């Protein structure tokens, strides 16, 4: 659903964003390392909401 919403709004997620989202949805732990402005905080918020 989240991936669908992102692609419908013409925002194509990067490879690491898809991997992080799939890990969160599968209840797996992980570490995200990416540059400034790459939406790392968004994935923390998503995991807290789930």
C-alpha positions in Angstrom: 0.0 0.0 0.0 2.7 2.4 0.9 4.7 1.6 -2.2 1.6 2.0 -4.3 0.9 5.5 -2.8 4.5 6.6 -3.4 4.5 5.5 -7.0 1.0 7.0 -7.7 2.4 10.3 -6.5 5.3 9.9 -9.0 7.8 9.5 -6.2 9.9 6.5 -7.1 11.6 5.0 -4.0 15.4 4.2 -4.1 16.6 0.7 -3.7 17.6 1.2 0.0 14.1 2.7 0.7 12.4 -0.3 -0.7 14.6 -2.7 1.2 14.0 -0.7 4.4 10.3 -0.7 3.9 10.2 -4.5 3.2 12.3 -5.1 6.3 9.9 -3.0 8.5 6.9 -4.7 7.1 8.4 -8.1 7.8 9.2 -7.1 11.4 13.0 -7.4 10.8 15.7 -5.3 12.5 18.1 -3.3 10.4 20.4 -0.3 10.1 19.9 2.3 7.5 22.9 4.3 6.3 22.3 6.9 3.7 23.1 10.5 3.0 21.4 13.7 4.3 17.9 14.2 3.0 17.3 10.5 2.0 14.2 10.0 4.2 15.8 7.9 7.0 13.6 9.6 9.6 10.5 8.6 7.6 11.3 4.9 8.0 11.8 5.3 11.8 8.4 6.9 12.0 6.8 4.2 9.8 8.2 1.5 12.0 6.9 3.2 15.2 3.4 3.5 13.7 3.3 -0.2 12.8 
